[in-house]
Amino acid sequence: MQLAYQVALIFLFSTVCCFLLMACAPSLKLMAEPGAHRQHKNATPMVGGIAITLSLCVGILWQAPESRLLLPSLLFIACVGVVDDRFNLPSWLRFIAQAIAAYSLIKIAGIELKSLGFLVSPNQEVLLNQWSTPLTIFAMVGVINAINMSDGMDGLAGSMVALVLVCLLLLNSRSANLIYISLAAVAGFLIFNMRILRTQARVFLGDAGSTMLGLLLAALLVELSQQPQGIAPVTALWLLALPLIDAVAVLIARPLHGRSPFSADNSHYHHKLLSLAYSVSATLTIALSVQIVFIVIGIAMHYGEVDQHLQLALFLLCFVVYLIHLYLWMRPSKRR
């Protein structure tokens, strides 16, 4: 009962923060203007990530002291995101900042990939040794950008993060307090971001929110994948399959069509569904349903003790199929 009361307060705090920051956004010049690849029609505050970060900090300090070592990295990446939302930083500078945040998380919180599991054979574990730190940074930056790229439609990134958090809550009792806090903070934001009783979101995550939540998920997934009673690293891929597959496929497909891999466009799966006349609500439902299927497959293979190299092979097959489909859809004659 006490936990439920505390989580409810974090949710309320996040909701109030969003409401107050929305009023301050114009003076802070944190407004997303319509145009280009953006779908919204009116200038919208990009302060949802700030509200979530503040709520997360309060919740961790109050209810989850065991997770305090995460705060420096989360605050750093959120602050860089605010600057990016305000001044539109170049992609190379954002990657450097993300790598620094991941590195600080390794050194301060001790969250690091030591093993990739039994990807070669059931009897041969892939230990990273001296490659542990660089591959952990690579993996964390990858998750950060996967969530960031999902933030292209009302309710999508926040709902996707919430779905993964619920899944992690069922799998990871060690970080339960942190996950409850994170869910409450994200839920407070989604009240204003999801299209429930409105035609457009009243607030966006901004890069501050999407990158911070990406780093948080990366930390939770890495930690769980390295626990003796946790999950295999390949299973962690399935828990975040749709954002990861989409992000990597887009980064590969854009150069194949002569574009910068980091140029913003309408090549993500949610853009395609919207171009096919699906509503925002329908697109969100489809995306979450597909992600749930990926999660169920991953967890089923985990508990079914399917060989990890076979789990990886199936994941890569899904990725290749998606990449081919994306490449064909992005051809000039089929662009939306």
C-alpha positions as CSV (number, residue, x, y, z in Angstrom):
1,M,0.0,0.0,0.0
2,Q,2.8,2.4,0.8
3,L,4.5,1.7,-2.5
4,A,1.3,2.4,-4.4
5,Y,0.9,5.7,-2.5
6,Q,4.4,6.7,-3.4
7,V,4.1,5.8,-7.0
8,A,0.8,7.7,-7.2
9,L,2.6,10.8,-5.8
10,I,5.4,10.4,-8.5
11,F,2.7,10.2,-11.1
12,L,1.0,13.4,-9.8
13,F,4.4,15.1,-9.6
14,S,5.1,14.3,-13.2
15,T,1.7,15.5,-14.3
16,V,2.1,18.8,-12.5
17,C,5.6,19.3,-13.8
18,C,4.4,18.8,-17.4
19,F,1.5,21.3,-16.9
20,L,3.8,23.9,-15.4
21,L,6.6,23.5,-17.9
22,M,4.2,23.7,-20.8
23,A,3.4,27.2,-19.7
24,C,7.1,28.1,-19.5
25,A,8.1,26.4,-22.8
26,P,7.5,29.5,-25.1
27,S,9.7,31.7,-23.0
28,L,12.4,29.0,-22.8
29,K,12.1,28.6,-26.6
30,L,11.5,24.9,-26.3
31,M,8.7,24.7,-28.9
32,A,8.5,22.2,-31.8
33,E,7.3,24.2,-34.8
34,P,5.3,22.3,-37.5
35,G,6.9,21.6,-40.8
36,A,9.4,19.4,-42.6
37,H,8.9,15.7,-41.5
38,R,6.9,16.7,-38.4
39,Q,3.2,15.6,-38.4
40,H,1.7,18.1,-35.9
41,K,0.0,21.3,-37.0
42,N,0.6,23.6,-34.1
43,A,3.7,24.7,-32.1
44,T,4.0,22.2,-29.2
45,P,6.1,22.4,-26.0
46,M,9.1,20.0,-25.9
47,V,9.3,19.8,-22.1
48,G,7.9,16.3,-21.4
49,G,11.4,14.9,-21.0
50,I,12.3,17.5,-18.4
51,A,9.2,16.7,-16.4
52,I,10.0,12.9,-16.5
53,T,13.6,13.6,-15.5
54,L,12.7,15.7,-12.6
55,S,10.1,13.1,-11.4
56,L,12.6,10.3,-11.8
57,C,15.2,12.2,-9.8
58,V,12.7,12.9,-7.0
59,G,11.5,9.3,-7.0
60,I,15.0,7.8,-6.9
61,L,16.1,10.1,-4.1
62,W,13.0,9.4,-2.1
63,Q,12.1,5.8,-2.9
64,A,15.0,4.0,-4.7
65,P,18.3,5.1,-3.0
66,E,20.0,2.0,-4.5
67,S,19.6,3.6,-7.9
68,R,21.2,6.9,-7.1
69,L,24.4,6.1,-9.0
70,L,22.3,6.3,-12.2
71,L,21.4,10.0,-11.6
72,P,24.6,11.7,-12.9
73,S,24.5,10.0,-16.2
74,L,20.7,10.4,-16.6
75,L,20.9,14.1,-15.7
76,F,23.8,14.7,-18.1
77,I,22.1,13.2,-21.1
78,A,18.9,15.0,-20.3
79,C,20.7,18.4,-20.0
80,V,22.4,17.7,-23.4
81,G,19.0,16.9,-24.8
82,V,17.5,20.2,-23.6
83,V,20.4,22.1,-25.3
84,D,19.7,20.0,-28.5
85,D,16.0,20.8,-28.3
86,R,16.9,24.5,-28.0
87,F,19.8,24.8,-30.5
88,N,19.6,21.7,-32.7
89,L,23.1,20.3,-32.1
90,P,25.0,18.5,-34.9
91,S,24.7,14.7,-34.9
92,W,28.4,14.1,-34.1
93,L,28.2,16.1,-31.0
94,R,25.1,14.3,-29.8
95,F,26.9,10.9,-30.3
96,I,29.8,12.1,-28.3
97,A,27.6,13.3,-25.4
98,Q,25.7,9.9,-25.5
99,A,29.0,8.0,-25.4
100,I,30.1,10.1,-22.4
101,A,26.8,9.4,-20.6
102,A,27.2,5.7,-21.3
103,Y,30.8,5.7,-20.1
104,S,30.0,7.5,-16.9
105,L,27.2,5.0,-16.3
106,I,29.8,2.2,-16.6
107,K,32.3,3.9,-14.3
108,I,29.9,5.3,-11.7
109,A,27.1,2.7,-11.5
110,G,29.2,-0.3,-12.6
111,I,26.7,-1.4,-15.3
112,E,28.6,-3.1,-18.0
113,L,28.4,-5.9,-20.6
114,K,30.8,-8.6,-19.5
115,S,29.3,-11.4,-21.6
116,L,27.3,-11.8,-24.7
117,G,26.0,-15.2,-23.6
118,F,26.3,-18.4,-25.5
119,L,26.0,-17.0,-29.1
120,V,28.4,-19.5,-30.7
121,S,27.3,-22.7,-29.1
122,P,25.6,-23.9,-25.9
123,N,29.0,-24.7,-24.4
124,Q,31.0,-21.6,-25.4
125,E,30.2,-18.3,-23.7
126,V,31.3,-15.1,-25.5
127,L,33.2,-13.1,-22.8
128,L,34.1,-9.6,-23.8
129,N,37.2,-9.0,-21.6
130,Q,39.0,-5.8,-22.9
131,W,36.1,-5.2,-25.3
132,S,33.6,-4.9,-22.5
133,T,33.6,-1.1,-22.1
134,P,33.6,-0.1,-25.9
135,L,30.8,-2.6,-26.7
136,T,28.8,-1.5,-23.7
137,I,29.0,2.1,-24.9
138,F,28.1,1.0,-28.4
139,A,25.1,-0.9,-27.2
140,M,23.8,1.9,-24.9
141,V,24.2,4.5,-27.6
142,G,22.3,2.2,-30.0
143,V,19.4,1.9,-27.5
144,I,19.4,5.7,-26.9
145,N,19.0,6.4,-30.6
146,A,16.4,3.6,-31.1
147,I,14.2,5.3,-28.6
148,N,15.0,8.7,-30.0
149,M,14.0,7.6,-33.5
150,S,10.7,6.2,-32.1
151,D,9.7,9.7,-31.0
152,G,8.1,10.6,-34.3
153,M,4.4,10.3,-33.5
154,D,2.2,11.3,-30.6
155,G,2.3,8.7,-27.8
156,L,4.7,6.3,-29.6
157,A,8.0,6.6,-27.8
158,G,6.5,7.0,-24.3
159,S,4.1,4.1,-24.8
160,M,7.0,1.9,-26.1
161,V,9.1,2.7,-23.1
162,A,6.2,2.0,-20.8
163,L,5.6,-1.4,-22.4
164,V,9.3,-2.4,-22.0
165,L,9.3,-1.2,-18.4
166,V,6.3,-3.3,-17.6
167,C,8.1,-6.3,-19.2
168,L,11.2,-5.6,-17.1
169,L,9.1,-5.3,-14.0
170,L,7.9,-8.9,-14.5
171,L,11.4,-10.1,-15.1
172,N,13.6,-8.0,-12.7
173,S,12.6,-7.8,-9.1
174,R,16.0,-6.3,-8.1
175,S,15.1,-3.0,-9.8
176,A,11.4,-3.0,-9.1
177,N,11.4,0.3,-7.2
178,L,13.2,2.1,-10.0
179,I,10.9,0.6,-12.6
180,Y,7.8,1.6,-10.7
181,I,9.1,5.2,-10.4
182,S,9.9,5.3,-14.1
183,L,6.5,4.0,-15.1
184,A,4.8,6.6,-12.9
185,A,6.9,9.4,-14.4
186,V,6.2,8.3,-18.0
187,A,2.5,7.9,-17.3
188,G,2.3,11.4,-16.0
189,F,3.7,12.6,-19.3
190,L,1.5,10.4,-21.4
191,I,-1.6,12.0,-20.0
192,F,-0.7,15.1,-22.1
193,N,1.0,13.2,-25.0
194,M,-1.4,10.5,-26.0
195,R,-4.3,11.3,-28.2
196,I,-7.1,10.3,-25.9
197,L,-9.5,13.2,-25.9
198,R,-7.6,15.6,-28.2
199,T,-6.5,15.8,-31.9
200,Q,-2.9,16.6,-31.1
201,A,-0.5,16.0,-28.2
202,R,-0.2,18.9,-25.8
203,V,3.5,18.2,-25.0
204,F,6.4,16.3,-26.6
205,L,9.2,14.4,-25.0
206,G,11.9,16.3,-26.8
207,D,15.4,14.9,-27.2
208,A,15.9,15.4,-23.4
209,G,13.2,12.8,-22.7
210,S,13.8,10.3,-25.5
211,T,17.6,10.1,-24.9
212,M,17.3,10.0,-21.1
213,L,14.7,7.2,-21.3
214,G,16.8,5.4,-23.9
215,L,19.8,5.4,-21.5
216,L,17.6,4.3,-18.6
217,L,16.3,1.3,-20.6
218,A,19.8,0.5,-21.8
219,A,21.0,0.4,-18.1
220,L,18.2,-1.8,-17.0
221,L,18.6,-4.2,-20.0
222,V,22.4,-4.5,-19.5
223,E,22.0,-5.0,-15.8
224,L,19.4,-7.7,-16.2
225,S,21.3,-9.5,-19.0
226,Q,24.4,-9.8,-16.8
227,Q,22.6,-11.2,-13.7
228,P,23.0,-15.0,-12.9
229,Q,19.2,-15.3,-12.7
230,G,18.5,-12.7,-15.4
231,I,18.1,-13.1,-19.1
232,A,20.5,-13.7,-22.0
233,P,21.8,-10.6,-23.8
234,V,20.1,-11.9,-27.0
235,T,16.8,-12.0,-25.1
236,A,17.3,-8.3,-24.3
237,L,17.2,-7.6,-28.1
238,W,13.8,-9.1,-28.3
239,L,12.4,-6.9,-25.5
240,L,13.3,-3.8,-27.6
241,A,13.1,-5.4,-31.0
242,L,10.8,-3.1,-33.0
243,P,12.7,0.2,-32.1
244,L,16.1,-1.5,-32.6
245,I,15.3,-3.1,-35.9
246,D,13.7,0.0,-37.3
247,A,16.5,2.3,-36.2
248,V,19.3,0.2,-37.6
249,A,17.4,-0.6,-40.8
250,V,16.8,3.1,-41.4
251,L,20.5,4.0,-40.8
252,I,21.4,1.4,-43.4
253,A,18.7,2.1,-46.0
254,R,19.2,5.9,-46.1
255,P,22.8,5.8,-47.5
256,L,21.7,3.1,-50.0
257,H,19.4,5.8,-51.4
258,G,22.0,8.5,-51.3
259,R,20.9,10.2,-48.1
260,S,22.7,10.9,-44.8
261,P,22.0,8.2,-42.3
262,F,21.2,10.9,-39.8
263,S,18.9,13.0,-41.9
264,A,15.4,13.3,-40.6
265,D,12.8,12.0,-43.0
266,N,9.6,9.9,-43.1
267,S,11.2,6.5,-43.5
268,H,10.2,4.9,-40.1
269,Y,7.5,2.3,-39.8
270,H,5.1,4.7,-38.1
271,H,5.4,7.2,-41.0
272,K,4.6,4.4,-43.4
273,L,1.5,3.4,-41.5
274,L,0.3,7.0,-41.3
275,S,0.9,7.4,-45.1
276,L,-1.3,4.4,-45.6
277,A,-4.2,6.4,-44.0
278,Y,-4.0,4.7,-40.6
279,S,-4.9,7.0,-37.8
280,V,-2.4,7.9,-35.1
281,S,-4.3,5.7,-32.6
282,A,-4.4,2.8,-35.1
283,T,-0.7,3.2,-35.8
284,L,0.1,3.2,-32.1
285,T,-2.0,0.1,-31.5
286,I,-0.3,-1.7,-34.4
287,A,3.2,-0.8,-33.3
288,L,2.6,-1.8,-29.6
289,S,1.0,-5.1,-30.8
290,V,4.0,-5.9,-33.0
291,Q,6.3,-5.1,-30.1
292,I,4.3,-7.3,-27.7
293,V,4.6,-10.2,-30.2
294,F,8.4,-9.7,-30.3
295,I,8.5,-9.7,-26.5
296,V,6.4,-12.8,-26.2
297,I,8.6,-14.6,-28.7
298,G,11.8,-13.6,-26.8
299,I,10.4,-14.5,-23.4
300,A,9.1,-17.8,-24.8
301,M,12.5,-18.7,-26.2
302,H,14.1,-17.7,-22.9
303,Y,11.9,-19.9,-20.8
304,G,11.9,-22.6,-23.4
305,E,15.7,-22.6,-23.2
306,V,16.1,-22.3,-27.0
307,D,19.8,-22.1,-27.9
308,Q,21.0,-18.5,-27.9
309,H,22.6,-18.7,-31.3
310,L,19.2,-19.8,-32.8
311,Q,17.5,-16.9,-31.0
312,L,20.0,-14.5,-32.5
313,A,19.6,-16.1,-36.0
314,L,15.8,-15.6,-35.8
315,F,16.3,-12.0,-34.7
316,L,18.7,-11.3,-37.6
317,L,16.2,-12.9,-40.0
318,C,13.5,-10.5,-38.8
319,F,15.9,-7.6,-39.3
320,V,16.9,-8.6,-42.8
321,V,13.2,-9.0,-43.9
322,Y,12.4,-5.6,-42.5
323,L,15.5,-4.0,-44.1
324,I,14.5,-5.4,-47.5
325,H,11.0,-4.2,-47.1
326,L,12.2,-0.7,-46.1
327,Y,14.6,-0.5,-48.9
328,L,12.0,-1.3,-51.5
329,W,9.5,1.1,-49.9
330,M,12.1,3.9,-49.9
331,R,12.6,3.7,-53.7
332,P,11.8,6.9,-55.5
333,S,8.7,5.6,-57.2
334,K,7.2,4.5,-53.9
335,R,8.1,7.3,-51.6
336,R,5.2,8.8,-49.6
